[in-house]
Amino acid sequence: MARQPDVLLVDGYNIIGAWPELERLKEANLEEARERLLHLLADYQGFTGMEVYVVFDAHQVAGSRSAYKQHKITVVFTKEKETADECIERLSGELRKRSRSIYVATSDSVEQHVAFGKGALRLSARELQLELDQNRRQIARSLKDDTPKSRNTIDGNLSLDARMKLERMRRGE
């Protein structure tokens, strides 16, 4: 049996509140903070090959649960009266298969312990941020190293920023 991709379940608002860049964005515009988080996680997903789910609390908002794909990430708004913690616990049980690992990214210690009890691996907001930063550096290094030296190609004339944008387009983001 082929190995299934590992899964990263992210408590969206918990991460936004824990990362200084996103916390500042949230103060001005919550939607922008969510978009920035999804953008960062899309790069992470493209680099690692993990399936990424981002769960946002909607327990104070009337309506039913909604889920959709954005940048190939599954974005979930919980159903009415359901917390992100409860949704992540449910998803970790539903998505668990023998041939893959489930990671839960949150700095909520109670949620970390519950996820660990269900067989998921814990990842704090800080650990996730460090991993994203490291992956971004690796992507930049590999894009820089992939520049052909002996041929005159358009790739050799593009800035690193332009090549990263093209790479995201290639991945369908």
Beta strands, then each sheet from edge to edge (+ up, - down):
strand 1: 7-11
strand 2: 51-56
strand 3: 66-70
strand 4: 73-77
strand 5: 102-105
strand 6: 121-123
sheet 1: 3+ 4- 2- 1- 5- 6-
end
